[in-house]
Amino acid sequence: MESLDWQAIERSLDADGFARLPALMAPDQCGELAALYTDDGRFRSRIDMARFRFGVGEYKYFASPLPLIVRALREELYARLAPIANRWMAAGRHVGRPLQYPSTLDEFLKKCHAAGQTRPTPLLLTYSAGGYNCLHQDLYGDLAFPLQVVFALSRRDVDYSGGEFLLVEQRPRAQSRGHALAIEQGAGVIFATSQRPVAGSRGTYRVVMRHGVSTIRSGARMSLGIIFHDAR
């Protein structure tokens, strides 16, 4: 984490609403996390996407305690992203709440729990051929952190094909803009949870962001989602 170019990451988040991360997990770590999917005791709930018209595939939210690597990534990434989140809030006070995020994940989660958001939100998502995830936002209560992260656990063009990570921004009084990102195993993408401030000629305005996954053409794809706010 220390060796990452955080200034470049911040510039990318400001310019596009997302930033790529290099592989922070080794292949064996990705495999160990993916293998947990069949252990229902590690998860608090399972969602069949088709049932709720979210897409085709399924995902499971981890129960407490989180796996050590998930907890470490969540804590360390939050500490790096909190200053960016606070700057975003200061730039556009109408963009989300609260206006000031604590410097540590533990302090932020205390605020979530006080607001009735007590259920952990990191999750594993799995798709097979024909699967996809509709564009959406991960908001689970009044408190939401404006950034989140996804990591690929499967090998692109080996374990699966297709399945690009999708980001679409809805700009006011303009056509929407989209990004389709291929993510290598162990690598990740930081992206805006629901909206971000953008500097315009008449001041800062709000851009709404949604994310999803394009159709898996073959094989199976699994990913780790790290959301920093807990859920009701």
C-alpha positions as CSV (number, residue, x, y, z in Angstrom):
1,M,0.0,0.0,0.0
2,E,2.8,2.4,0.9
3,S,4.4,2.0,-2.6
4,L,1.3,3.0,-4.5
5,D,1.3,6.4,-6.3
6,W,-1.5,8.0,-4.3
7,Q,-1.1,11.3,-6.0
8,A,-1.8,9.7,-9.4
9,I,-4.7,7.7,-7.9
10,E,-6.2,10.9,-6.6
11,R,-5.8,12.7,-9.9
12,S,-7.5,9.8,-11.7
13,L,-10.4,9.8,-9.2
14,D,-10.9,13.5,-9.7
15,A,-10.7,13.3,-13.5
16,D,-12.8,10.1,-14.2
17,G,-14.4,9.0,-10.9
18,F,-12.2,5.8,-10.8
19,A,-8.6,4.8,-10.4
20,R,-6.9,1.5,-11.1
21,L,-4.9,-0.4,-8.5
22,P,-2.1,-2.9,-9.3
23,A,-2.3,-6.5,-8.1
24,L,-2.3,-6.2,-4.3
25,M,-3.2,-9.9,-3.8
26,A,-1.1,-12.9,-5.0
27,P,-2.8,-15.6,-7.0
28,D,-2.9,-18.0,-4.0
29,Q,-4.6,-15.3,-1.9
30,C,-7.2,-14.8,-4.6
31,G,-7.7,-18.6,-4.7
32,E,-8.1,-18.8,-0.9
33,L,-10.7,-16.0,-0.8
34,A,-12.6,-17.5,-3.8
35,A,-12.6,-20.9,-2.0
36,L,-14.5,-19.4,0.9
37,Y,-17.6,-19.0,-1.2
38,T,-18.8,-22.5,-0.5
39,D,-18.5,-22.1,3.2
40,D,-21.9,-20.6,4.2
41,G,-20.7,-20.1,7.7
42,R,-18.5,-17.2,6.6
43,F,-21.4,-15.2,5.2
44,R,-24.5,-13.4,6.6
45,S,-26.6,-13.6,3.4
46,R,-26.8,-14.7,-0.2
47,I,-28.5,-12.8,-3.0
48,D,-29.7,-14.4,-6.3
49,M,-29.5,-11.5,-8.7
50,A,-32.1,-12.8,-11.1
51,R,-34.7,-13.0,-8.3
52,F,-34.5,-9.3,-7.7
53,R,-33.8,-8.4,-11.4
54,F,-30.3,-7.2,-10.5
55,G,-28.7,-9.3,-13.2
56,V,-27.7,-12.9,-13.6
57,G,-25.4,-14.3,-10.9
58,E,-25.1,-14.2,-7.2
59,Y,-23.2,-12.7,-4.3
60,K,-22.7,-13.2,-0.6
61,Y,-22.0,-10.7,2.1
62,F,-19.4,-11.7,4.6
63,A,-20.4,-12.1,8.2
64,S,-18.2,-10.8,11.1
65,P,-15.4,-11.4,11.6
66,L,-14.2,-10.6,8.1
67,P,-11.3,-12.7,6.6
68,L,-8.0,-11.1,7.7
69,I,-7.0,-10.0,4.2
70,V,-10.4,-8.4,3.6
71,R,-10.3,-6.6,6.9
72,A,-6.7,-5.4,6.3
73,L,-7.6,-4.1,2.8
74,R,-10.7,-2.4,4.1
75,E,-8.9,-0.6,6.9
76,E,-5.8,0.4,4.9
77,L,-7.7,1.6,1.9
78,Y,-10.1,3.6,4.0
79,A,-7.3,5.4,5.7
80,R,-5.9,6.4,2.3
81,L,-9.3,7.4,0.8
82,A,-10.8,9.3,3.8
83,P,-8.8,12.5,2.9
84,I,-10.0,12.3,-0.7
85,A,-13.6,11.7,0.5
86,N,-13.4,14.8,2.8
87,R,-12.0,16.9,0.0
88,W,-14.9,15.8,-2.3
89,M,-17.4,16.7,0.4
90,A,-15.8,20.1,0.9
91,A,-15.9,20.7,-2.9
92,G,-19.6,19.9,-3.1
93,R,-21.5,19.9,0.2
94,H,-24.6,18.7,-1.6
95,V,-22.8,15.5,-2.7
96,G,-23.6,12.9,0.0
97,R,-23.3,12.8,3.8
98,P,-21.6,13.1,6.3
99,L,-19.5,16.1,5.5
100,Q,-16.5,14.9,7.5
101,Y,-15.2,11.3,7.6
102,P,-13.0,10.1,10.5
103,S,-9.4,9.2,9.7
104,T,-9.9,5.5,10.6
105,L,-12.4,2.9,9.5
106,D,-13.1,1.9,13.1
107,E,-14.3,5.4,13.9
108,F,-16.4,5.6,10.7
109,L,-18.1,2.2,11.5
110,K,-19.0,3.5,15.0
111,K,-21.0,6.2,13.2
112,C,-22.6,3.7,11.0
113,H,-23.5,1.5,13.9
114,A,-25.0,4.4,15.8
115,A,-27.2,5.1,12.8
116,G,-28.4,1.5,12.8
117,Q,-26.1,0.3,10.0
118,T,-24.5,-2.7,11.7
119,R,-24.2,-5.4,9.1
120,P,-20.9,-5.8,7.3
121,T,-20.9,-5.1,3.5
122,P,-17.7,-6.6,1.9
123,L,-18.9,-9.4,-0.4
124,L,-17.9,-12.0,-3.0
125,L,-19.7,-11.9,-6.4
126,T,-19.8,-14.8,-8.8
127,Y,-21.0,-15.1,-12.4
128,S,-20.9,-17.9,-15.0
129,A,-21.4,-17.7,-18.8
130,G,-24.3,-15.4,-19.6
131,G,-24.2,-13.7,-16.2
132,Y,-24.1,-9.9,-15.7
133,N,-24.7,-7.2,-13.1
134,C,-27.1,-4.3,-13.9
135,L,-25.9,-0.8,-13.3
136,H,-26.5,0.2,-9.6
137,Q,-25.3,1.9,-6.5
138,D,-24.4,0.3,-3.2
139,L,-26.2,2.4,-0.7
140,Y,-27.5,0.7,2.5
141,G,-28.6,3.5,4.8
142,D,-28.3,7.2,5.5
143,L,-24.5,7.0,5.9
144,A,-22.4,6.1,2.8
145,F,-18.7,6.5,2.0
146,P,-18.3,8.1,-1.4
147,L,-15.7,5.6,-2.7
148,Q,-15.5,1.8,-2.8
149,V,-13.2,-0.9,-4.4
150,V,-13.5,-4.0,-6.4
151,F,-10.8,-6.7,-6.8
152,A,-10.7,-9.5,-9.4
153,L,-10.1,-12.9,-8.0
154,S,-10.3,-14.8,-11.3
155,R,-8.0,-14.8,-14.3
156,R,-9.2,-12.8,-17.3
157,D,-9.1,-14.7,-20.6
158,V,-8.2,-17.9,-18.6
159,D,-11.0,-18.5,-16.2
160,Y,-13.5,-16.3,-18.1
161,S,-14.0,-14.0,-21.0
162,G,-16.1,-10.8,-21.2
163,G,-17.2,-9.6,-17.8
164,E,-15.8,-6.1,-18.0
165,F,-16.4,-3.8,-15.0
166,L,-18.7,-1.0,-16.1
167,L,-19.0,2.5,-14.9
168,V,-21.5,5.1,-16.2
169,E,-21.6,8.7,-15.2
170,Q,-24.8,10.7,-15.7
171,R,-23.8,14.3,-16.4
172,P,-26.4,17.0,-15.9
173,R,-27.9,18.3,-19.2
174,A,-25.5,16.0,-21.2
175,Q,-25.3,12.5,-22.5
176,S,-24.0,9.8,-20.2
177,R,-20.4,8.7,-20.3
178,G,-19.3,5.0,-19.9
179,H,-16.1,3.1,-19.1
180,A,-15.5,-0.6,-19.6
181,L,-12.6,-1.9,-17.5
182,A,-10.8,-5.2,-17.7
183,I,-9.3,-6.1,-14.3
184,E,-6.4,-8.5,-13.9
185,Q,-6.3,-11.1,-11.1
186,G,-5.5,-9.5,-7.7
187,A,-5.8,-6.0,-9.1
188,G,-8.6,-3.6,-8.4
189,V,-10.5,-0.4,-9.2
190,I,-11.4,2.4,-6.8
191,F,-14.6,4.2,-7.9
192,A,-17.2,6.6,-6.8
193,T,-20.1,4.9,-4.9
194,S,-22.9,7.1,-6.1
195,Q,-21.8,10.6,-7.1
196,R,-18.8,12.8,-7.3
197,P,-18.1,16.6,-7.5
198,V,-16.8,18.0,-10.8
199,A,-15.5,21.5,-11.4
200,G,-17.4,23.4,-14.1
201,S,-17.4,26.9,-15.5
202,R,-20.2,27.8,-13.1
203,G,-18.8,26.1,-10.0
204,T,-18.9,22.5,-8.7
205,Y,-21.7,20.3,-9.9
206,R,-22.7,16.7,-9.2
207,V,-22.1,13.7,-11.5
208,V,-24.1,10.6,-10.6
209,M,-22.2,7.3,-11.0
210,R,-23.5,3.7,-11.4
211,H,-21.5,0.5,-11.8
212,G,-22.1,-3.0,-13.1
213,V,-20.5,-5.9,-14.9
214,S,-20.9,-6.7,-18.6
215,T,-22.1,-10.2,-19.8
216,I,-19.7,-13.1,-19.2
217,R,-19.1,-14.8,-22.5
218,S,-17.5,-18.0,-21.2
219,G,-16.2,-19.5,-18.0
220,A,-16.8,-18.1,-14.5
221,R,-15.7,-14.8,-12.8
222,M,-15.4,-14.0,-9.1
223,S,-14.6,-10.7,-7.5
224,L,-14.3,-9.1,-4.1
225,G,-16.2,-6.0,-3.3
226,I,-15.1,-3.7,-0.5
227,I,-17.7,-1.2,0.7
228,F,-16.7,0.9,3.6
229,H,-20.1,1.7,5.1
230,D,-22.1,-1.0,6.9
231,A,-25.7,-1.8,6.1
232,R,-29.0,-1.6,8.0
